[in-house]
Amino acid sequence: MNILVLDEEFPYPLNTGKRIRSYHLHSRLARRHTVHYLAYGRPDSAAYRYLEKAGLHPHAVPHNVQEKSGPLFYYRLAANLWCRRPYIVTSHHSRAFASAVTEAVTSISPELVICEWTPYAVFLPYIEHTKVLIAAHNIEADIWRRYEEHEKSMFKRWYIRQQAKKVARFEQFVFLAVDAITAVTAADAAKIADVAPGTTTAVIENGVDLDYFYPAGTDAHAQRLVFTGSMDWRPNQDAAEFFIQDIYPLLQKTYPNTEVCFVGRNPPGFIRDFNKIKGVTVTGTVDDVRPYVRDAAVYIVPLRIGGGSRLKILEALAMGQAVVSTTVGAEGLAVCDGREILLADSPVAFARQTARLLDDAEFRRQLGRAGRSFVEQKHGWDALAGKLADFLESIAAS
């Protein structure tokens, strides 16, 4: 069948969780069906060519998603106070994209349209006589509520609260309006059922490329920690701040030579400033995260904000790394505390669990072996893509 995917960008390079998930699922889906990928981008870009090579049919919309910095950005944030839709929706909407959706639906005649991120359901009015599915990578309202919980500025907290309410209303409206939804965790699926009872929903978990991420089989640096993730995403920035300000000083009391490396694209200035702290490295964009992960004794996930489930943890487990995470960081994954991972939420507990792993190399290896076994059994992309294809076929045929 013909499938049309609507997304904010072409999923390449594979350096964010969303891009990794979207690419691996849809490139495999293209082995069974014809998949057209409509997104903001350029037809002469490396991302466009990468999708073509993967058997997808990219369609580029010549318009850029609005920048997240500068005076114009703050003007748009202020102007959104008088708009019913949340900023994450209005900032991605454009006449150019709406026209491209109308043209694609007419020319391709898809049996199914997939909104590859909930905000792209804003284009529902331009889709006629075709079934529509939302790929909910997260429950976006949950993320905004967690932003509010951890924001210290009273004014920012008030603004975030207004956005959280708008996002919750938008999600409920579009969840009720579409034919089906995919969630990445059973918990997210349950929340969707609460706000949109009766909507057909399937859980398609996050996965990992088991051939690309594999154990190194060599000893890592005995006192090095690593965190990987896009550093232009606010939850990852908050995680880095939380670790540096509240956890790292506690850990250094016992391990003064501990090093920590934050690996990920586009870190803002206040994150880059962590390079001035002894033992801290902020890399920015790298071609391959695997050498940094392999070189660390412990993989840390001090996330306090987020939704869905973390591909970064699956990648670390696939590489046989010992992982310490907050409960939020590991939510949505059926890992067992003390068997495949260590969980800790307070700064004291997080520092203590990290120190426990630094002290015990054999325990690190034991966790690593259990983690690799866990992802091999439950999180390979081929099986997940097959599960998705079966679900899409059932929706198209129903």
Long-range contacts (C-beta under 8 A, 24 or more apart in sequence): 1-33, 1-34, 1-110, 1-111, 1-112, 1-393, 1-396, 2-33, 2-34, 2-36, 2-108, 2-109, 2-110, 2-111, 2-112, 3-29, 3-33, 3-34, 3-35, 3-36, 3-110, 3-111, 3-112, 3-113, 3-114, 3-392, 4-36, 4-38, 4-104, 4-105, 4-108, 4-110, 4-112, 4-113, 4-114, 4-130, 5-35, 5-36, 5-37, 5-38, 5-39, 5-113, 5-114, 5-116, 6-38, 6-39, 6-101, 6-113, 6-114, 6-115, 6-116, 6-120, 6-123, 7-37, 7-38, 7-39, 7-116, 7-117, 7-120, 8-39, 8-40, 8-65, 8-92, 8-116, 8-117, 8-119, 8-120, 9-39, 9-40, 9-41, 9-47, 9-65, 10-37, 10-39, 10-41, 10-45, 10-47, 10-48, 10-50, 10-51, 10-58, 10-60, 11-47, 11-51, 12-46, 12-47, 12-50, 12-51, 13-46, 13-47, 15-230, 15-264, 15-265, 15-285, 16-230, 16-233, 16-265, 17-137, 17-206, 17-229, 17-230, 17-310, 17-311, 17-312, 18-117, 18-137, 20-311, 21-137, 21-184, 21-206, 21-207, 21-311, 22-116, 22-135, 23-54, 24-207, 24-209, 24-381, 24-385, 25-204, 25-207, 25-381, 25-384, 25-385, 25-388, 26-56, 26-116, 27-51, 27-54, 27-55, 27-56, 28-381, 28-382, 28-385, 28-386, 28-389, 29-385, 29-388, 29-389, 29-392, 30-54, 30-55, 30-56, 31-55, 32-389, 33-389, 33-392, 36-104, 36-108, 36-110, 38-97, 38-100, 38-101, 38-104, 40-64, 40-65, 40-97, 59-100, 59-104, 61-94, 61-96, 61-97, 61-100, 62-96, 63-94, 63-96, 63-97, 65-91, 65-92, 66-91, 68-232, 77-159, 80-163, 81-159, 81-162, 84-166, 84-169, 85-122, 85-166, 85-170, 86-119, 86-163, 86-166, 86-167, 86-170, 87-163, 88-119, 88-140, 88-163, 88-167, 89-119, 89-122, 89-170, 92-119, 92-120, 92-122, 93-122, 93-123, 97-123, 98-123, 98-126, 101-126, 101-127, 102-126, 105-130, 111-396, 112-392, 112-395, 112-396, 114-392, 115-174, 115-178, 118-170, 118-171, 118-174, 119-170, 121-174, 121-177, 121-178, 122-174, 124-174, 124-177, 124-178, 131-179, 131-180, 131-395, 131-396, 132-177, 132-178, 132-179, 133-178, 133-179, 133-180, 133-181, 133-182, 133-392, 133-395, 134-174, 134-175, 134-178, 134-180, 134-181, 134-182, 135-181, 135-182, 136-175, 136-181, 136-182, 136-183, 136-184, 136-188, 136-192, 137-184, 137-307, 137-308, 138-184, 138-188, 138-306, 138-307, 138-308, 139-171, 139-188, 139-191, 139-192, 139-307, 139-308, 140-167, 140-171, 140-307, 141-167, 141-168, 141-171, 142-191, 142-307, 143-235, 143-305, 143-306, 143-307, 146-235, 146-304, 146-305, 146-306, 146-328, 147-234, 147-305, 149-304, 149-305, 150-238, 150-304, 150-305, 168-195, 171-195, 172-196, 175-199, 179-395, 180-391, 180-395, 182-388, 182-391, 183-308, 184-308, 184-309, 184-332, 185-308, 185-309, 185-331, 185-332, 185-333, 186-332, 187-331, 187-332, 188-307, 188-308, 188-332, 200-395, 200-398, 202-387, 202-388, 202-391, 204-384, 204-387, 204-388, 204-391, 205-309, 205-332, 205-378, 205-379, 205-384, 206-308, 206-309, 206-310, 206-311, 206-314, 206-332, 206-379, 207-311, 207-314, 207-379, 207-380, 207-381, 207-383, 207-384, 208-311, 208-314, 208-315, 208-317, 208-318, 208-375, 208-379, 208-380, 208-381, 209-318, 209-381, 210-318, 210-375, 210-376, 210-380, 212-290, 213-290, 213-315, 213-318, 213-319, 214-318, 214-319, 214-320, 215-319, 215-320, 215-368, 215-372, 216-294, 216-319, 216-320, 218-294, 220-294, 220-295, 220-296, 220-297, 221-259, 221-295, 221-296, 221-297, 222-297, 222-358, 222-361, 223-255, 223-257, 223-258, 223-259, 223-297, 223-358, 224-258, 224-259, 224-260, 224-261, 224-295, 224-296, 224-297, 224-298, 225-258, 225-259, 225-260, 225-261, 225-296, 225-297, 225-298, 225-299, 225-300, 225-354, 226-260, 226-261, 226-262, 226-263, 226-292, 226-293, 226-295, 226-296, 226-298, 226-299, 226-300, 227-260, 227-261, 227-262, 227-263, 227-264, 227-299, 227-300, 227-301, 227-302, 228-262, 228-263, 228-264, 228-289, 228-292, 228-293, 228-299, 228-312, 228-315, 228-316, 229-263, 229-264, 229-312, 230-264, 230-265, 230-266, 231-262, 231-264, 231-265, 231-266, 231-267, 231-268, 231-271, 231-282, 231-284, 232-265, 232-266, 232-267, 232-268, 234-305, 235-303, 235-304, 235-305, 235-306, 236-264, 236-303, 237-267, 237-268, 237-270, 237-271, 238-303, 238-304, 238-305, 239-301, 239-302, 239-303, 239-304, 239-305, 239-329, 240-271, 240-274, 240-302, 241-271, 242-302, 242-304, 242-347, 243-300, 243-302, 243-350, 244-274, 244-277, 244-280, 246-347, 247-302, 247-347, 247-350, 247-351, 247-354, 248-277, 248-280, 250-347, 250-348, 250-351, 251-351, 251-354, 251-355, 252-279, 254-355, 255-355, 255-358, 258-358, 260-300, 261-292, 261-296, 263-289, 263-292, 289-315, 290-319, 293-319, 293-321, 294-319, 296-321, 297-322, 297-357, 297-358, 297-361, 297-364, 298-322, 298-323, 298-324, 298-354, 298-357, 298-358, 298-364, 299-323, 299-324, 300-324, 300-325, 300-350, 300-354, 301-325, 301-326, 301-329, 301-330, 302-326, 302-329, 302-350, 303-328, 303-329, 304-328, 306-331, 308-332, 309-333, 313-341, 314-375, 314-379, 316-371, 317-341, 317-368, 317-371, 317-372, 317-374, 317-375, 318-371, 318-372, 318-375, 318-376, 319-368, 319-372, 320-365, 320-368, 320-369, 320-371, 320-372, 321-368, 321-371, 322-357, 322-363, 322-364, 322-365, 322-367, 322-368, 322-371, 323-367, 323-371, 324-350, 324-353, 324-354, 324-357, 326-350, 334-378, 335-371, 335-374, 339-367, 339-370, 340-367, 340-370, 340-371, 340-374, 341-367, 341-371, 342-367
